[in-house]
Amino acid sequence: MQNRLAAITFFLIIFYPFHTYGQKLVNSPYARFNLGLLEPSGSFRSAGMGGISIALSDNSSVFFLNPASYAGIDTNSFIFDFGIDYSINVLKDGDSRYTSDDMNFDHLMMGFPVTKRLGAAAGILPFSNGYYNIAESVLKGDPGYDPVTGEYRSYHSGEGGLNSLFVGAGINITKNLSAGINMTVLFGQINRANQYVFGDYYNVFHDRNSERIQLNGLNFDYGVQYTATIKKDYFINAGASFTAAKNYKSNYENLTLRYTAYTAQDTLTYVEDHANSTLPGTLRFGIAFGKKNKFVTGIDYITSQWSESKIRGSEGFITDSRSIRFGAELIPDKFSNYSLLQRIEYRMGGHFDNSYLVINGEQIKEIGFGIGIGLPMPRSLSKTNIFIDYTRKSGPGENMHTENYFTFGVSLNLYDFWFIKQKYD
């Protein structure tokens, strides 16, 4: 147990600054709208299987999208899961190509039993990312050139994002049925800036606009799972979870300035709004089939009613989202004493998504595929989870650019019996 404590302390000290002081600096113009890019939700074990988790439950993982899964945590055990990821975004717009990359914190989660029938979990993870950086020059002879406006250069940038902190519990109601609840705190801030600098720099006024939205509040997630044994060691699980629409406290500011090269400036418009923001309800359904300690396959369906949300600055850019996730995991021989390759967990999966973002009346769509492995540690149920995912984001219109995301993630999943007294030194 002391070795596990030392490992946890080391990872917290080394990697916690990723979350405290940084954000994912992968440049995406799609982050310019709404609450930015919504981050994928789930552990890296789930990510290697396309993101499925709603019907999954076992004694070594935290599947927080369905709190009923916490009832599967072993008595006298403790789970600690910390992950970082590295992402590359290759943006293509016609003949133009741009690449950005960054490494950052992904999640910190832990799970533990409370009683024989009751398990609990807690964690922190990013909810959305608002980073982008765009610059454009319009010169004489360009298609967008207007002789009245003249030549100009525009700058658009964003930073910040929202984070999610959850605490929850799951209980076995019967041998086959479990239920659970999460309390989730959402908090963060997104800043956006737009600046227009005209070619006749010293003789005209230039424009600068800044926008800021702060959001915080708490909500609850509810979940159920049912497990049926088909025959010896074979099972089929069904799960569902629900998050209700919720009003969150928010502050919105929008300031537009006119200025000159000689620093003189005038305020053109200023808007300050403290009205609540409304985030949508979400429904999640999943089903999984497998053989205990051997394999599992599953499929999830998730939908959120974003069209019913109210977020300042998002009018006209938001619609309902839907996601289908599917995947599988295979373990050749989990308890092999002779071959590490036989004990490795092999995973693969994919996902199809209709994003919550609408541009020019067209919904942004995503398609992705991934693979993953779980590398077991010697004489332990702990493991290192690794996954690689490719996701393509694009709109159906000819004027939409395409983004190709490549994500590589590594997490340390520690499992230990923390509450058992040692009989021997």
C-alpha positions as CSV (number, residue, x, y, z in Angstrom):
1,M,0.0,0.0,0.0
2,Q,2.9,2.4,0.7
3,N,4.2,1.9,-2.8
4,R,0.7,2.8,-4.2
5,L,0.6,6.0,-2.0
6,A,4.0,7.0,-3.2
7,A,3.0,6.5,-6.8
8,I,-0.2,8.5,-6.4
9,T,1.7,11.4,-4.6
10,F,4.3,11.5,-7.4
11,F,1.8,11.7,-10.2
12,L,-0.2,14.4,-8.4
13,I,2.9,16.5,-7.8
14,I,4.2,16.1,-11.3
15,F,1.0,16.4,-13.4
16,Y,-1.4,18.4,-11.4
17,P,-0.1,21.7,-12.9
18,F,-1.4,20.6,-16.3
19,H,-4.9,21.1,-14.9
20,T,-4.3,24.0,-12.5
21,Y,-2.4,26.3,-14.8
22,G,-3.0,25.1,-18.3
23,Q,-5.5,24.3,-21.0
24,K,-5.4,22.3,-24.1
25,L,-3.8,24.6,-26.7
26,V,-4.9,22.7,-29.8
27,N,-6.2,25.3,-32.3
28,S,-9.7,24.8,-33.6
29,P,-11.9,27.5,-35.1
30,Y,-14.9,25.4,-34.1
31,A,-14.0,26.3,-30.5
32,R,-15.1,29.9,-31.3
33,F,-18.8,29.2,-30.7
34,N,-21.1,28.2,-27.8
35,L,-19.1,26.8,-24.9
36,G,-16.2,25.8,-27.1
37,L,-15.3,22.2,-28.0
38,L,-16.9,19.7,-25.7
39,E,-14.3,17.3,-24.4
40,P,-14.8,13.5,-24.7
41,S,-16.1,12.0,-21.5
42,G,-14.8,8.7,-20.0
43,S,-11.7,6.9,-18.8
44,F,-9.0,5.9,-21.2
45,R,-10.3,2.3,-20.9
46,S,-13.6,3.5,-22.4
47,A,-11.8,5.7,-24.9
48,G,-10.0,2.6,-26.4
49,M,-13.5,1.1,-26.9
50,G,-15.0,4.1,-28.7
51,G,-16.2,5.7,-25.5
52,I,-18.7,3.1,-24.3
53,S,-19.4,3.0,-20.5
54,I,-23.1,3.3,-19.8
55,A,-23.6,-0.5,-19.3
56,L,-20.1,-1.3,-18.0
57,S,-19.2,-2.0,-14.4
58,D,-16.3,-3.8,-12.7
59,N,-14.0,-3.7,-9.7
60,S,-11.1,-1.8,-11.3
61,S,-12.6,1.1,-13.3
62,V,-14.7,4.3,-12.7
63,F,-17.4,4.7,-15.3
64,F,-18.7,8.0,-14.1
65,L,-21.3,8.6,-16.9
66,N,-23.4,6.0,-15.1
67,P,-23.1,6.3,-11.3
68,A,-24.9,3.0,-10.8
69,S,-21.6,1.3,-11.9
70,Y,-20.0,2.3,-8.6
71,A,-21.9,-0.5,-6.9
72,G,-19.5,-2.9,-8.7
73,I,-16.4,-1.7,-6.8
74,D,-14.9,-4.5,-4.6
75,T,-15.2,-4.4,-0.8
76,N,-11.9,-3.2,0.8
77,S,-10.5,-1.9,-2.5
78,F,-9.5,1.5,-3.8
79,I,-9.2,2.7,-7.4
80,F,-7.1,5.6,-8.5
81,D,-7.1,6.7,-12.2
82,F,-5.0,9.7,-13.6
83,G,-4.6,10.4,-17.3
84,I,-2.9,12.8,-19.7
85,D,-3.3,13.1,-23.4
86,Y,-1.4,14.5,-26.4
87,S,-3.5,15.8,-29.3
88,I,-2.7,16.9,-32.9
89,N,-5.2,18.7,-35.0
90,V,-4.6,18.9,-38.8
91,L,-6.9,21.5,-40.2
92,K,-7.6,21.6,-44.0
93,D,-9.4,24.4,-45.8
94,G,-9.2,24.0,-49.5
95,D,-5.5,24.1,-50.4
96,S,-4.5,25.4,-47.0
97,R,-3.3,23.2,-44.2
98,Y,-2.5,24.0,-40.6
99,T,-1.3,21.8,-37.7
100,S,-1.3,22.4,-33.9
101,D,-0.6,20.1,-31.0
102,D,-0.5,20.1,-27.2
103,M,-0.3,17.8,-24.2
104,N,-2.5,18.3,-21.2
105,F,-4.4,16.9,-18.2
106,D,-7.4,14.7,-19.0
107,H,-8.9,13.3,-15.8
108,L,-8.3,12.5,-12.2
109,M,-10.7,9.9,-10.6
110,M,-11.0,7.6,-7.6
111,G,-13.4,5.0,-6.4
112,F,-13.8,3.1,-3.2
113,P,-16.4,1.0,-1.3
114,V,-18.5,2.4,1.5
115,T,-20.3,-0.8,2.5
116,K,-20.7,-4.2,1.0
117,R,-23.5,-3.0,-1.3
118,L,-22.5,0.7,-1.6
119,G,-19.6,2.2,-3.7
120,A,-18.5,5.8,-4.2
121,A,-16.4,7.7,-6.6
122,A,-15.1,11.3,-7.2
123,G,-13.1,13.0,-9.8
124,I,-12.3,16.1,-11.9
125,L,-12.1,16.4,-15.7
126,P,-12.4,19.1,-18.4
127,F,-15.9,19.7,-19.8
128,S,-15.1,22.1,-22.7
129,N,-12.1,23.9,-24.3
130,G,-12.4,27.4,-25.7
131,Y,-8.9,27.8,-27.2
132,Y,-8.5,29.1,-30.8
133,N,-6.3,31.6,-32.7
134,I,-7.2,32.8,-36.2
135,A,-5.7,35.6,-38.3
136,E,-6.8,36.7,-41.8
137,S,-5.5,39.3,-44.2
138,V,-7.7,40.9,-46.9
139,L,-5.6,42.7,-49.5
140,K,-6.4,44.4,-52.7
141,G,-7.3,41.8,-55.3
142,D,-8.6,39.3,-52.8
143,P,-12.2,37.9,-53.3
144,G,-13.3,39.6,-50.0
145,Y,-11.8,43.0,-50.8
146,D,-14.1,46.1,-50.6
147,P,-12.6,49.4,-51.8
148,V,-14.7,51.3,-49.3
149,T,-13.2,49.3,-46.4
150,G,-9.8,48.9,-47.9
151,E,-7.2,46.4,-46.8
152,Y,-7.3,45.1,-43.3
153,R,-6.2,42.3,-41.0
154,S,-8.4,40.5,-38.5
155,Y,-7.4,38.6,-35.4
156,H,-9.7,36.2,-33.5
157,S,-8.6,34.3,-30.4
158,G,-10.1,32.5,-27.4
159,E,-8.9,30.9,-24.2
160,G,-10.3,29.2,-21.1
161,G,-12.9,26.5,-20.7
162,L,-15.2,24.7,-18.3
163,N,-14.3,22.0,-15.8
164,S,-16.5,19.3,-14.1
165,L,-16.1,18.0,-10.6
166,F,-18.2,15.0,-9.5
167,V,-18.9,13.1,-6.4
168,G,-21.3,10.1,-6.5
169,A,-22.4,6.8,-5.1
170,G,-24.0,3.6,-6.4
171,I,-25.9,0.9,-4.5
172,N,-26.9,-2.7,-5.3
173,I,-30.7,-2.8,-4.8
174,T,-30.9,-6.5,-5.7
175,K,-28.3,-9.0,-6.9
176,N,-28.9,-7.9,-10.5
177,L,-30.1,-4.3,-10.2
178,S,-28.1,-1.2,-9.1
179,A,-28.8,2.5,-9.0
180,G,-26.6,5.6,-8.5
181,I,-26.4,9.4,-8.3
182,N,-23.7,11.9,-9.0
183,M,-23.5,15.5,-7.8
184,T,-21.6,17.4,-10.5
185,V,-20.2,20.9,-10.1
186,L,-19.5,22.8,-13.4
187,F,-17.3,25.9,-13.4
188,G,-15.1,28.0,-15.6
189,Q,-14.6,31.0,-17.8
190,I,-14.2,31.5,-21.6
191,N,-12.6,34.7,-23.0
192,R,-12.8,35.7,-26.7
193,A,-11.3,38.6,-28.5
194,N,-11.7,40.1,-32.1
195,Q,-9.6,42.8,-33.5
196,Y,-9.7,44.6,-36.9
197,V,-6.7,46.6,-38.0
198,F,-7.0,48.5,-41.3
199,G,-4.3,49.1,-43.8
200,D,-4.2,52.9,-43.4
201,Y,-3.1,52.3,-39.8
202,Y,-2.3,55.9,-38.7
203,N,-5.2,57.7,-40.3
204,V,-8.3,55.6,-39.4
205,F,-10.1,54.1,-36.4
206,H,-9.7,50.4,-35.7
207,D,-12.1,48.0,-33.8
208,R,-11.5,45.7,-30.9
209,N,-14.1,43.5,-29.3
210,S,-13.9,41.3,-26.2
211,E,-16.3,38.8,-24.9
212,R,-16.3,36.9,-21.6
213,I,-18.7,34.3,-20.2
214,Q,-18.4,32.8,-16.6
215,L,-20.5,29.9,-15.6
216,N,-20.8,27.8,-12.4
217,G,-23.4,25.7,-10.6
218,L,-24.2,22.1,-9.7
219,N,-26.5,19.4,-11.1
220,F,-27.2,15.7,-10.6
221,D,-26.8,12.6,-12.7
222,Y,-29.0,9.6,-12.1
223,G,-28.3,6.1,-13.4
224,V,-29.5,2.4,-13.3
225,Q,-27.9,-0.8,-14.4
226,Y,-29.3,-4.4,-14.8
227,T,-27.1,-7.5,-15.1
228,A,-28.4,-10.8,-16.4
229,T,-26.4,-14.1,-16.4
230,I,-27.0,-16.0,-19.7
231,K,-25.0,-19.1,-18.7
232,K,-21.8,-19.7,-16.7
233,D,-19.6,-16.6,-16.9
234,Y,-21.6,-15.0,-19.8
235,F,-23.5,-11.9,-19.0
236,I,-25.6,-9.1,-20.6
237,N,-25.8,-5.7,-19.1
238,A,-28.2,-2.8,-19.7
239,G,-27.7,0.7,-18.4
240,A,-29.3,4.1,-18.6
241,S,-28.4,7.5,-17.0
242,F,-30.1,10.9,-17.1
243,T,-29.0,14.5,-16.5
244,A,-31.8,17.1,-16.2
245,A,-31.7,20.5,-17.8
246,K,-30.3,23.0,-15.3
247,N,-29.9,26.7,-14.8
248,Y,-26.4,27.8,-14.0
249,K,-25.2,31.1,-12.6
250,S,-23.4,33.1,-15.3
251,N,-21.9,36.4,-16.0
252,Y,-21.7,37.7,-19.6
253,E,-19.8,40.8,-20.8
254,N,-19.3,42.1,-24.3
255,L,-17.3,45.2,-25.0
256,T,-16.6,46.9,-28.4
257,L,-14.0,49.7,-28.6
258,R,-12.9,52.0,-31.4
259,Y,-9.2,53.1,-31.1
260,T,-6.5,54.8,-33.1
261,A,-2.7,54.3,-33.5
262,Y,-2.3,57.1,-30.9
263,T,-4.1,55.0,-28.2
264,A,-7.2,57.3,-28.1
265,Q,-10.3,55.0,-27.8
266,D,-14.1,55.2,-27.5
267,T,-16.5,52.6,-26.2
268,L,-19.0,51.8,-28.9
269,T,-21.0,49.2,-27.1
270,Y,-21.0,47.5,-23.7
271,V,-23.3,44.7,-22.6
272,E,-23.3,43.1,-19.2
273,D,-25.8,40.3,-18.4
274,H,-26.1,38.3,-15.2
275,A,-29.1,36.2,-16.3
276,N,-28.7,32.4,-15.8
277,S,-27.5,30.1,-18.5
278,T,-29.5,26.9,-19.2
279,L,-27.7,23.8,-20.1
280,P,-29.7,20.9,-21.7
281,G,-30.9,17.6,-20.4
282,T,-29.0,14.4,-21.5
283,L,-30.2,10.9,-21.9
284,R,-27.7,7.9,-22.2
285,F,-28.5,4.3,-23.0
286,G,-26.1,1.3,-23.3
287,I,-26.1,-2.4,-23.6
288,A,-23.1,-4.8,-23.2
289,F,-22.5,-8.5,-23.7
290,G,-19.5,-10.5,-22.7
291,K,-17.8,-13.3,-20.8
292,K,-16.4,-12.5,-17.3
293,N,-12.6,-11.9,-17.4
294,K,-12.5,-12.7,-21.1
295,F,-14.3,-10.2,-23.4
296,V,-17.0,-7.5,-23.6
297,T,-18.7,-5.8,-26.4
298,G,-21.1,-2.9,-26.2
299,I,-22.9,0.1,-27.8
300,D,-24.1,3.4,-26.3
301,Y,-26.5,6.0,-27.5
302,I,-26.4,9.6,-26.1
303,T,-28.5,12.6,-26.9
304,S,-28.6,16.1,-25.5
305,Q,-31.3,18.7,-26.2
306,W,-29.0,21.7,-26.8
307,S,-31.6,23.5,-28.8
308,E,-33.4,24.2,-25.5
309,S,-30.3,25.7,-23.9
310,K,-29.8,29.4,-23.3
311,I,-26.2,30.6,-23.5
312,R,-25.4,34.2,-24.4
313,G,-23.4,34.6,-27.6
314,S,-24.6,31.2,-28.9
315,E,-27.8,32.2,-30.6
316,G,-28.1,30.6,-34.0
317,F,-25.0,28.3,-33.5
318,I,-26.5,25.5,-31.4
319,T,-28.7,22.4,-32.0
320,D,-29.4,19.0,-30.5
321,S,-26.5,16.5,-30.3
322,R,-26.5,12.8,-30.8
323,S,-23.8,10.2,-30.4
324,I,-23.4,6.5,-31.1
325,R,-20.5,4.7,-29.5
326,F,-19.5,1.1,-30.0
327,G,-16.5,-1.1,-29.0
328,A,-15.0,-4.3,-27.6
329,E,-12.3,-5.5,-25.2
330,L,-10.5,-8.9,-25.3
331,I,-8.3,-10.5,-22.6
332,P,-6.7,-13.7,-23.9
333,D,-5.9,-15.0,-20.4
334,K,-6.3,-12.5,-17.5
335,F,-4.7,-14.8,-14.9
336,S,-1.8,-16.2,-17.0
337,N,1.4,-16.8,-14.9
338,Y,3.7,-17.2,-17.9
339,S,2.8,-14.7,-20.6
340,L,2.4,-10.9,-20.3
341,L,0.9,-10.8,-23.8
342,Q,-1.9,-13.1,-22.7
343,R,-2.8,-10.8,-19.8
344,I,-2.8,-7.6,-21.9
345,E,-6.3,-6.1,-22.5
346,Y,-6.9,-5.4,-26.2
347,R,-9.5,-2.8,-27.2
348,M,-11.0,-1.2,-30.3
349,G,-14.1,0.9,-31.1
350,G,-15.6,3.9,-32.9
351,H,-18.1,6.7,-32.6
352,F,-20.5,8.7,-34.8
353,D,-21.6,12.1,-33.6
354,N,-23.8,15.0,-34.6
355,S,-22.2,17.9,-32.8
356,Y,-24.1,20.6,-30.9
357,L,-22.5,23.2,-33.2
358,V,-24.3,24.7,-36.3
359,I,-22.6,27.0,-38.7
360,N,-24.4,28.6,-41.7
361,G,-27.4,26.3,-40.9
362,E,-25.2,23.2,-41.2
363,Q,-24.6,20.8,-38.3
364,I,-20.9,19.8,-37.7
365,K,-20.5,16.1,-37.7
366,E,-17.8,13.8,-36.3
367,I,-16.6,10.3,-37.0
368,G,-13.9,8.5,-35.1
369,F,-12.1,5.2,-34.5
370,G,-9.7,4.1,-31.9
371,I,-7.7,1.3,-30.4
372,G,-6.3,0.8,-26.9
373,I,-4.5,-1.6,-24.6
374,G,-4.3,-2.2,-20.9
375,L,-0.9,-3.2,-19.7
376,P,-1.0,-5.1,-16.4
377,M,1.5,-4.4,-13.6
378,P,3.3,-7.4,-12.0
379,R,1.5,-9.2,-9.2
380,S,-1.3,-6.6,-9.2
381,L,-4.7,-5.7,-10.7
382,S,-3.3,-2.2,-11.5
383,K,-2.5,-1.3,-15.1
384,T,-1.5,1.3,-17.5
385,N,-4.2,2.2,-20.1
386,I,-3.1,3.5,-23.5
387,F,-5.3,4.6,-26.4
388,I,-5.1,6.2,-29.8
389,D,-8.1,7.9,-31.4
390,Y,-8.7,9.5,-34.8
391,T,-11.6,11.8,-35.1
392,R,-12.7,13.8,-38.2
393,K,-14.8,16.9,-37.8
394,S,-16.5,18.5,-40.8
395,G,-19.6,20.2,-42.1
396,P,-21.6,19.2,-45.1
397,G,-21.3,22.6,-46.8
398,E,-18.5,23.5,-49.3
399,N,-17.4,26.4,-47.2
400,M,-16.7,24.3,-44.1
401,H,-13.2,23.4,-43.2
402,T,-12.2,19.9,-42.0
403,E,-10.3,19.0,-38.8
404,N,-8.5,15.7,-38.3
405,Y,-7.8,15.0,-34.6
406,F,-5.2,12.5,-33.5
407,T,-5.2,11.8,-29.8
408,F,-2.8,9.7,-27.8
409,G,-3.6,9.1,-24.1
410,V,-1.9,7.3,-21.2
411,S,-3.4,6.8,-17.8
412,L,-2.3,5.1,-14.6
413,N,-5.0,2.9,-13.1
414,L,-4.1,1.8,-9.6
415,Y,-6.0,-0.8,-7.8
416,D,-5.2,-1.8,-4.2
417,F,-6.7,-3.3,-1.1
418,W,-6.4,-0.4,1.3
419,F,-8.4,-1.5,4.3
420,I,-7.0,-5.0,4.9
421,K,-4.6,-5.5,7.8
422,Q,-1.3,-7.2,6.9
423,K,-0.8,-10.6,8.7
424,Y,2.9,-10.8,7.8
425,D,5.7,-8.3,7.3
